Amino acid sequence: MERNMFFTWMLLCVLVRPTVTQNPAPEGVLNCCEGDILFLLDSSGSVSSYEHSRMLSFLSELLLPFSLGEDQVRVALLQVGTQPRLEFGFNAHNTQSSLQGALRGTKPLRGDTNTVGALKMAKEWVLRPGAADGARAGLPRVLVWLTDGVKPGDVIGPMAELREEGVAVLVVSTGHGNYQVLRQVVTPPVESHLHFVDIDDMSIITEDLRDAIIEIIRAERITVRDVSTNSATLQWRPVLSGLTGYYEIRFGQVPTGGGGGGGGTGTSPSTGGSHYQRITQSADASTARLTGLNPDTTYTATLTPESNEQAFNTLSVTFTTKPEVLSPAVVTVSDSGQTSVRVSWGPPQPELVTSYYIEYSALPRGKLHAATVSRLQNSTLLRDLQPDTTYLVTITARHTSGKEKAMSVKVCTQEVTPALADLQLTTVGSDSVQVDWKSSVGGLRGYWLTWEGQQSSIGGQRSSFYLPPDSLSTRLTHLPPATRVCVSPIYRTARGEGLCCTAQFHSDAVAYGYQS
């Protein structure tokens, strides 16, 4: 009998053993908010180890539902002691498991209650946007002060400075003194931002304090992206994620003058009385594509999260669609050669264009050439052109709507620059040379002659000079041994390929050279 009672008692012990600490911390589910929360935790000698542990457990429960991350909620913890200490900054923990582990491992500081020093650190370092590991610019900042209410110091001034900079201040006190002081430091409304509670009863204010924080950092923002001539995408934070409900989106033209919209299905006061269209998205959605819009038109869109579990505000945004741009709007030239040029155009609009018609002719009165290319093409190579010639090229887009849009551009082919046909050197005496060359083409602008000795790299002679187009010879004197002579033809746009010969001086004059 006693043996059976012993096993029964053991079984009951197993059944009633608490299991909360055995469950891993779940990731956040409140995907509602975006902001930075700094907890100022009294960790001085007036706070017992038990009270310190209870405050940390309270923070753990308070923060557990929040989704953490760079674009959501970030948390920092600053402890108050003789020397205040930042236990972890805003960038330290992006998951609940990491944050909960850090809270469990936090140890008290002891010493004096240097709240003023901690507030100075918070203002100049932690809560200052732009500081290393500091708060994010443009997002809500919240300071939650957990104190036992014993000798907080002269905190009214520092707290006022934080509030003036836009920081929302909330206070939880486990003592019942200093009510007038604490009442002055919190951000209104006092009834939801100041809490007095016994250390063993902190859990009863968890939900109220969490709701007060959510009210401050709720991300009620809607943005517009990917705006085109006839469509746009709305994007918002999925505040209904995990709840039952849906999003109602209404959008319509902003009235101008007499108002009026295009193809709406009703009239909405939220869009200024204009016609609007209505669509709905599921509770887990965060985007909606608005289509059928008119180019260069201003629209207002409203987003209303609908749920029986929680009330949400209606969000609105105004945007303007891009003006209609019909191809071709830009024409460019590339790969220009002597007899061909590539012409490209844009923007590509295969869904709006049936074909492209290209006309080109040499200026001023050349023969007109034409070609038609597919709507899928946005470039073509014009061939069999005349060298060194300016052409007028016109690209015409034939649109499905029946419209035609044309754009013209001038293109130039490159000049033909033949190489020098012949070069001969004849030595005259021991240090002079007669240079003769031939050219088989007209249109030359002259010749460029260069000569240099073999020792030019270490201080030898080198010279270059221009000769007019009617020159076919010249004499060079006082040359060093083994002088290399080069002659290149010069054309209007470029220098042609030249020929080079090396002068070898002998006792008798000898003619030699290079002939192509």
C-alpha positions as CSV (number, residue, x, y, z in Angstrom):
1,M,0.0,0.0,0.0
2,E,2.8,2.4,1.0
3,R,4.6,1.5,-2.2
4,N,1.6,2.4,-4.4
5,M,1.1,5.7,-2.5
6,F,4.8,6.6,-3.1
7,F,4.5,6.1,-6.9
8,T,1.3,8.0,-7.0
9,W,3.0,11.0,-5.2
10,M,5.9,10.8,-7.7
11,L,3.5,10.9,-10.6
12,L,1.7,13.9,-9.3
13,C,5.0,15.7,-8.9
14,V,5.8,15.1,-12.5
15,L,2.4,16.3,-13.6
16,V,2.4,19.6,-11.7
17,R,6.1,20.5,-12.5
18,P,6.0,23.8,-14.4
19,T,7.0,23.4,-18.1
20,V,7.0,27.1,-19.3
21,T,10.8,27.3,-19.1
22,Q,11.2,24.2,-21.2
23,N,9.4,25.7,-24.2
24,P,11.7,27.5,-26.7
25,A,10.8,31.2,-27.3
26,P,8.7,31.5,-30.4
27,E,9.5,34.0,-33.1
28,G,7.4,37.2,-32.9
29,V,3.9,37.2,-34.4
30,L,3.1,41.0,-34.0
31,N,4.1,42.1,-37.5
32,C,2.5,45.4,-36.8
33,C,5.2,47.7,-35.8
34,E,8.3,49.5,-36.7
35,G,10.4,51.4,-34.1
36,D,13.2,51.4,-31.5
37,I,12.5,50.6,-27.9
38,L,15.1,51.3,-25.2
39,F,14.4,49.8,-21.7
40,L,16.0,51.7,-18.8
41,L,16.2,49.1,-16.0
42,D,17.0,50.1,-12.4
43,S,19.8,47.7,-11.4
44,S,21.2,49.6,-8.4
45,G,21.7,48.4,-4.9
46,S,18.1,49.3,-3.9
47,V,16.8,46.6,-6.2
48,S,17.1,43.1,-4.8
49,S,18.2,40.2,-6.9
50,Y,14.6,38.8,-6.8
51,E,13.2,42.1,-7.9
52,H,15.7,42.4,-10.7
53,S,14.8,38.9,-11.9
54,R,11.1,39.7,-11.8
55,M,11.6,42.8,-13.9
56,L,13.6,40.8,-16.5
57,S,10.8,38.2,-16.6
58,F,8.3,41.0,-17.1
59,L,10.3,42.3,-20.1
60,S,10.6,38.8,-21.5
61,E,6.8,38.4,-21.5
62,L,6.2,41.9,-22.7
63,L,8.4,41.6,-25.8
64,L,7.8,38.0,-26.7
65,P,5.0,38.6,-29.3
66,F,7.0,41.3,-31.3
67,S,8.6,40.6,-34.7
68,L,12.2,41.8,-34.5
69,G,14.5,43.0,-37.3
70,E,15.9,45.9,-39.2
71,D,12.6,46.8,-40.8
72,Q,10.5,46.0,-37.7
73,V,11.0,46.4,-33.9
74,R,14.5,46.7,-32.4
75,V,15.2,46.5,-28.6
76,A,18.1,47.8,-26.5
77,L,18.6,47.5,-22.7
78,L,20.4,50.1,-20.5
79,Q,21.0,49.2,-16.9
80,V,21.2,51.9,-14.1
81,G,23.9,51.6,-11.5
82,T,26.8,53.7,-10.3
83,Q,28.2,53.3,-13.8
84,P,25.3,52.8,-16.2
85,R,25.9,50.0,-18.7
86,L,24.4,49.3,-22.1
87,E,23.7,45.5,-21.9
88,F,22.9,45.3,-25.7
89,G,22.2,47.8,-28.4
90,F,19.5,48.0,-31.1
91,N,21.5,45.9,-33.6
92,A,22.3,43.1,-31.2
93,H,19.2,40.9,-31.5
94,N,17.1,40.2,-34.6
95,T,15.3,37.1,-33.3
96,Q,13.2,36.4,-30.2
97,S,15.4,33.4,-29.3
98,S,18.5,35.7,-29.2
99,L,16.7,38.4,-27.3
100,Q,15.2,36.1,-24.7
101,G,18.6,34.5,-24.1
102,A,20.2,37.9,-23.5
103,L,17.5,38.9,-21.0
104,R,17.9,35.6,-19.1
105,G,21.7,36.3,-18.9
106,T,21.5,39.9,-17.7
107,K,23.1,40.4,-14.2
108,P,22.4,43.4,-11.9
109,L,25.0,46.2,-11.5
110,R,24.4,47.3,-7.9
111,G,25.8,50.5,-6.6
112,D,24.1,54.0,-6.7
113,T,21.0,54.8,-8.7
114,N,22.7,57.0,-11.3
115,T,19.6,57.5,-13.5
116,V,20.7,60.9,-14.7
117,G,24.0,59.4,-16.0
118,A,22.0,56.7,-17.8
119,L,19.7,59.2,-19.4
120,K,22.7,61.2,-20.7
121,M,24.0,58.0,-22.3
122,A,20.6,57.3,-23.7
123,K,20.2,60.8,-25.2
124,E,23.7,61.2,-26.6
125,W,24.4,57.6,-27.8
126,V,21.6,55.1,-27.8
127,L,18.6,57.1,-28.9
128,R,20.4,59.6,-31.2
129,P,19.7,58.8,-34.9
130,G,22.8,58.4,-36.9
131,A,25.0,57.3,-33.9
132,A,26.8,54.0,-34.1
133,D,24.2,51.3,-33.2
134,G,21.8,54.2,-32.5
135,A,18.2,54.6,-33.3
136,R,16.9,54.8,-36.9
137,A,16.0,58.2,-38.3
138,G,12.4,58.8,-39.1
139,L,11.0,56.0,-37.0
140,P,9.3,56.1,-33.5
141,R,11.7,56.0,-30.5
142,V,10.4,54.8,-27.1
143,L,12.0,54.9,-23.6
144,V,10.5,52.5,-21.1
145,W,11.9,53.2,-17.5
146,L,11.5,50.4,-15.0
147,T,12.3,51.6,-11.5
148,D,11.6,50.8,-7.8
149,G,11.0,54.6,-7.3
150,V,13.8,54.9,-4.7
151,K,15.9,58.1,-5.2
152,P,15.6,58.4,-9.0
153,G,17.6,61.7,-9.0
154,D,16.8,64.9,-10.8
155,V,15.4,63.3,-13.9
156,I,12.7,65.8,-14.9
157,G,15.1,67.9,-17.0
158,P,16.8,65.1,-18.9
159,M,13.4,63.4,-19.5
160,A,12.0,66.7,-20.9
161,E,14.9,66.9,-23.3
162,L,14.2,63.4,-24.6
163,R,10.5,64.2,-25.1
164,E,11.4,67.4,-26.9
165,E,13.5,65.3,-29.4
166,G,10.5,63.1,-30.1
167,V,11.2,60.2,-27.7
168,A,8.0,58.8,-26.1
169,V,8.7,58.1,-22.4
170,L,6.8,55.4,-20.4
171,V,7.4,54.4,-16.8
172,V,6.7,51.3,-14.7
173,S,7.4,51.8,-11.0
174,T,7.3,49.0,-8.4
175,G,7.3,51.5,-5.6
176,H,4.5,53.9,-4.7
177,G,6.5,57.1,-4.0
178,N,7.6,59.9,-6.3
179,Y,4.2,60.0,-8.1
180,Q,4.5,63.7,-8.9
181,V,8.0,63.3,-10.3
182,L,7.1,60.3,-12.5
183,R,3.9,62.0,-13.6
184,Q,5.9,64.9,-15.0
185,V,8.4,62.7,-17.0
186,V,6.0,60.5,-19.0
187,T,4.6,61.4,-22.4
188,P,0.9,62.0,-22.2
189,P,-1.6,60.3,-21.8
190,V,-0.4,59.6,-18.2
191,E,-3.1,57.0,-17.6
192,S,-1.7,54.6,-20.2
193,H,2.0,55.6,-19.9
194,L,2.6,55.5,-16.2
195,H,2.0,52.3,-14.2
196,F,2.5,51.6,-10.5
197,V,2.5,47.9,-9.7
198,D,3.8,45.5,-7.0
199,I,6.8,43.5,-8.0
200,D,4.8,40.2,-7.8
201,D,1.9,41.5,-9.8
202,M,3.8,43.0,-12.8
203,S,2.1,40.5,-15.2
204,I,-1.2,42.3,-14.8
205,I,0.0,45.3,-16.7
206,T,1.8,43.4,-19.4
207,E,-1.0,43.7,-22.0
208,D,-1.8,47.4,-21.2
209,L,1.9,48.4,-21.5
210,R,2.3,46.4,-24.7
211,D,-0.8,48.1,-26.2
212,A,0.6,51.5,-25.3
213,I,3.9,50.7,-27.0
214,I,2.1,49.4,-30.1
215,E,0.0,52.5,-30.3
216,I,3.3,54.5,-30.5
217,I,5.2,52.3,-33.0
218,R,2.4,50.9,-35.1
219,A,3.7,51.1,-38.7
220,E,0.7,52.8,-40.3
221,R,2.4,53.4,-43.6
222,I,1.5,52.7,-47.2
223,T,3.9,53.3,-50.1
224,V,3.7,53.2,-53.9
225,R,6.3,51.6,-56.1
226,D,6.7,50.5,-59.7
227,V,4.6,53.4,-61.1
228,S,4.2,53.2,-64.8
229,T,1.9,55.0,-67.3
230,N,-1.0,52.7,-66.6
231,S,-0.2,50.8,-63.3
232,A,1.3,51.0,-59.8
233,T,1.9,48.8,-56.9
234,L,0.7,49.5,-53.3
235,Q,2.8,48.1,-50.5
236,W,2.0,48.1,-46.8
237,R,2.9,46.2,-43.6
238,P,0.7,43.1,-43.3
239,V,-1.0,44.2,-40.0
240,L,-3.6,41.5,-40.4
241,S,-1.1,38.6,-40.5
242,G,-2.3,36.0,-38.0
243,L,-5.8,37.6,-37.8
244,T,-9.0,36.9,-39.7
245,G,-10.0,39.6,-42.1
246,Y,-9.1,41.2,-45.4
247,Y,-7.8,44.5,-46.9
248,E,-10.1,46.7,-48.9
249,I,-8.3,48.9,-51.4
250,R,-10.1,51.8,-53.2
251,F,-8.4,54.0,-55.8
252,G,-9.5,56.7,-58.1
253,Q,-8.5,59.9,-59.9
254,V,-8.0,63.1,-57.9
255,P,-10.6,65.5,-59.2
256,T,-9.3,68.5,-61.2
257,G,-11.8,71.3,-61.9
258,G,-15.1,69.5,-62.4
259,G,-13.7,66.2,-61.2
260,G,-14.6,62.9,-62.9
261,G,-12.6,59.7,-63.3
262,G,-12.2,57.0,-65.7
263,G,-14.2,53.8,-65.6
264,G,-15.0,53.7,-61.9
265,T,-17.6,51.6,-60.2
266,G,-18.8,54.1,-57.5
267,T,-18.3,57.3,-55.7
268,S,-16.1,57.5,-52.6
269,P,-15.8,60.5,-50.1
270,S,-12.3,59.2,-49.3
271,T,-11.1,60.0,-52.9
272,G,-12.7,63.4,-53.0
273,G,-15.9,62.3,-54.7
274,S,-14.3,60.9,-57.8
275,H,-15.1,57.6,-59.3
276,Y,-13.1,54.8,-57.8
277,Q,-12.4,51.1,-58.2
278,R,-12.4,48.6,-55.3
279,I,-10.3,45.5,-54.8
280,T,-9.7,43.2,-51.8
281,Q,-6.6,41.3,-50.7
282,S,-6.3,38.5,-48.2
283,A,-5.1,39.0,-44.6
284,D,-1.6,37.8,-45.3
285,A,-1.1,40.1,-48.4
286,S,1.2,43.1,-48.3
287,T,1.0,44.4,-51.9
288,A,-1.7,45.1,-54.5
289,R,-1.2,45.9,-58.2
290,L,-3.4,48.7,-59.5
291,T,-4.0,48.5,-63.2
292,G,-6.0,50.3,-65.9
293,L,-4.8,53.7,-64.9
294,N,-4.5,56.7,-67.2
295,P,-1.1,58.2,-68.0
296,D,0.1,61.4,-66.4
297,T,-2.8,61.3,-63.9
298,T,-2.9,61.8,-60.1
299,Y,-4.7,59.1,-58.1
300,T,-5.5,58.6,-54.4
301,A,-5.6,55.1,-53.0
302,T,-6.9,54.1,-49.6
303,L,-6.2,50.9,-47.7
304,T,-8.6,49.7,-44.9
305,P,-7.7,46.6,-42.9
306,E,-11.0,44.9,-42.0
307,S,-11.0,42.5,-39.0
308,N,-13.5,41.6,-36.3
309,E,-10.6,41.0,-33.9
310,Q,-9.0,44.5,-33.9
311,A,-9.7,47.9,-35.2
312,F,-7.2,49.6,-37.7
313,N,-7.0,53.0,-39.2
314,T,-7.5,53.6,-42.9
315,L,-4.3,54.6,-44.7
316,S,-4.1,56.7,-47.9
317,V,-1.6,57.7,-50.4
318,T,-1.5,60.0,-53.5
319,F,0.6,59.3,-56.6
320,T,0.9,60.4,-60.2
321,T,1.3,57.9,-63.1
322,K,4.1,58.5,-65.6
323,P,3.3,60.4,-68.8
324,E,2.8,58.2,-71.9
325,V,6.1,57.7,-73.7
326,L,5.7,56.3,-77.2
327,S,8.6,54.6,-78.9
328,P,10.9,55.9,-80.3
329,A,11.8,58.4,-77.7
330,V,15.6,57.9,-77.9
331,V,17.7,57.0,-81.0
332,T,21.4,56.2,-80.7
333,V,24.2,55.4,-83.1
334,S,27.0,52.8,-82.7
335,D,29.4,50.7,-84.6
336,S,29.9,53.4,-87.2
337,G,32.1,52.1,-90.1
338,Q,33.0,53.2,-93.6
339,T,30.0,51.6,-95.2
340,S,27.7,50.7,-92.3
341,V,26.1,52.1,-89.1
342,R,24.0,50.5,-86.4
343,V,21.0,52.5,-85.3
344,S,19.1,51.7,-82.0
345,W,16.0,53.1,-80.5
346,G,13.8,52.9,-77.4
347,P,12.0,52.3,-75.2
348,P,11.1,48.8,-76.4
349,Q,7.3,48.5,-76.5
350,P,6.5,45.2,-78.3
351,E,3.0,45.1,-76.7
352,L,2.2,48.5,-78.2
353,V,4.0,48.5,-81.6
354,T,3.2,46.4,-84.7
355,S,6.4,47.2,-86.6
356,Y,9.2,49.8,-87.1
357,Y,9.7,51.6,-90.5
358,I,13.3,52.9,-91.2
359,E,14.0,55.4,-93.9
360,Y,17.5,56.8,-94.7
361,S,19.2,58.9,-97.4
362,A,22.5,60.7,-97.9
363,L,22.4,64.4,-97.4
364,P,21.5,66.7,-99.0
365,R,19.7,64.8,-101.8
366,G,20.6,61.2,-101.8
367,K,18.5,58.3,-102.9
368,L,15.9,57.3,-100.3
369,H,16.2,53.8,-98.8
370,A,13.6,52.1,-96.6
371,A,13.2,48.9,-94.5
372,T,10.6,47.4,-92.1
373,V,11.7,45.5,-89.0
374,S,9.8,43.5,-86.4
375,R,8.2,45.0,-83.3
376,L,10.6,42.9,-81.2
377,Q,13.6,44.7,-82.7
378,N,15.1,47.8,-81.2
379,S,18.1,48.2,-83.5
380,T,19.2,47.6,-87.1
381,L,22.4,47.7,-89.1
382,L,22.3,50.0,-92.2
383,R,24.6,48.6,-94.9
384,D,26.0,49.5,-98.3
385,L,26.5,53.2,-97.3
386,Q,28.9,55.7,-98.9
387,P,32.0,56.4,-96.9
388,D,32.5,59.8,-95.3
389,T,28.9,60.7,-95.8
390,T,26.2,62.2,-93.6
391,Y,22.8,60.3,-93.6
392,L,19.4,61.3,-92.3
393,V,17.8,58.3,-90.6
394,T,14.1,58.3,-89.6
395,I,12.6,55.6,-87.3
396,T,8.8,55.4,-87.4
397,A,6.9,53.2,-84.9
398,R,3.5,52.0,-86.1
399,H,1.5,51.5,-82.9
400,T,-1.4,49.1,-82.4
401,S,-3.6,52.1,-81.6
402,G,-3.1,53.4,-85.1
403,K,-0.8,56.2,-84.1
404,E,2.6,56.6,-85.6
405,K,5.5,58.3,-84.0
406,A,8.8,59.2,-85.8
407,M,12.2,60.4,-84.7
408,S,15.1,61.3,-86.9
409,V,18.8,61.4,-86.4
410,K,21.9,62.3,-88.5
411,V,24.6,59.6,-88.8
412,C,28.0,59.8,-90.4
413,T,30.1,57.0,-92.0
414,Q,33.8,57.0,-91.5
415,E,36.3,58.3,-94.1
416,V,38.3,55.9,-96.2
417,T,42.0,56.3,-95.2
418,P,44.2,54.2,-97.6
419,A,47.8,53.4,-96.5
420,L,50.8,55.1,-98.2
421,A,51.5,53.2,-101.4
422,D,55.3,53.6,-101.7
423,L,58.3,54.9,-99.8
424,Q,62.0,55.1,-100.9
425,L,65.1,56.4,-99.2
426,T,68.3,57.4,-101.1
427,T,71.4,58.2,-99.1
428,V,73.2,61.3,-99.9
429,G,76.7,61.5,-98.5
430,S,77.4,60.2,-95.0
431,D,74.5,61.8,-93.0
432,S,71.7,62.9,-95.4
433,V,68.9,61.0,-97.1
434,Q,66.4,61.8,-99.9
435,V,62.9,60.6,-99.0
436,D,60.4,59.9,-101.9
437,W,56.9,58.5,-101.7
438,K,53.8,58.0,-103.9
439,S,50.1,58.3,-103.1
440,S,47.4,56.7,-105.3
441,V,44.4,58.5,-103.8
442,G,43.1,62.1,-103.7
443,G,41.6,64.0,-100.8
444,L,44.8,64.0,-98.8
445,R,45.3,66.8,-96.3
446,G,49.1,66.3,-96.1
447,Y,51.8,64.0,-94.8
448,W,53.3,63.4,-91.4
449,L,57.0,62.6,-91.4
450,T,58.9,61.2,-88.4
451,W,62.5,60.2,-88.1
452,E,64.6,59.0,-85.2
453,G,68.0,57.4,-84.5
454,Q,68.4,54.0,-82.9
455,Q,69.8,55.7,-79.7
456,S,66.8,58.0,-79.3
457,S,65.7,56.2,-76.1
458,I,68.9,57.3,-74.4
459,G,69.0,60.9,-75.6
460,G,69.3,60.5,-79.3
461,Q,67.6,62.7,-81.9
462,R,64.0,62.5,-82.9
463,S,61.9,64.8,-85.0
464,S,58.4,65.0,-86.6
465,F,56.9,67.6,-89.0
466,Y,54.0,68.2,-91.4
467,L,54.3,68.3,-95.2
468,P,51.6,69.8,-97.5
469,P,49.5,67.4,-99.7
470,D,51.4,68.3,-102.9
471,S,54.7,67.1,-101.4
472,L,56.1,63.8,-102.6
473,S,59.7,64.1,-101.4
474,T,62.0,65.8,-98.9
475,R,65.6,65.7,-97.9
476,L,66.8,65.0,-94.3
477,T,70.3,66.1,-93.3
478,H,72.6,65.6,-90.3
479,L,71.1,62.2,-89.5
480,P,72.6,59.8,-87.0
481,P,73.5,56.3,-88.2
482,A,70.6,53.8,-88.9
483,T,68.0,56.5,-88.8
484,R,64.4,55.2,-89.1
485,V,62.2,57.3,-91.3
486,C,58.3,57.0,-91.4
487,V,55.8,58.8,-93.6
488,S,52.0,58.7,-93.0
489,P,49.2,60.2,-95.1
490,I,46.8,62.6,-93.3
491,Y,43.1,62.6,-94.2
492,R,40.3,64.9,-93.0
493,T,39.3,62.7,-90.0
494,A,42.2,60.5,-89.3
495,R,45.8,59.6,-90.2
496,G,46.3,56.7,-92.6
497,E,48.7,53.8,-92.2
498,G,52.2,54.9,-93.0
499,L,55.4,53.2,-94.2
500,C,58.9,53.2,-92.6
501,C,62.4,52.6,-93.8
502,T,65.8,52.6,-92.1
503,A,68.6,54.7,-93.7
504,Q,71.9,52.8,-94.1
505,F,74.8,55.2,-95.0
506,H,77.6,54.0,-97.4
507,S,80.4,55.7,-99.3
508,D,78.3,55.7,-102.5
509,A,74.7,56.8,-102.6
510,V,72.3,53.8,-103.0
511,A,68.6,53.9,-103.6
512,Y,66.5,51.5,-101.4
513,G,63.0,51.5,-99.8
514,Y,59.7,49.8,-99.3
515,Q,57.1,49.4,-102.1
516,S,53.7,48.0,-101.4
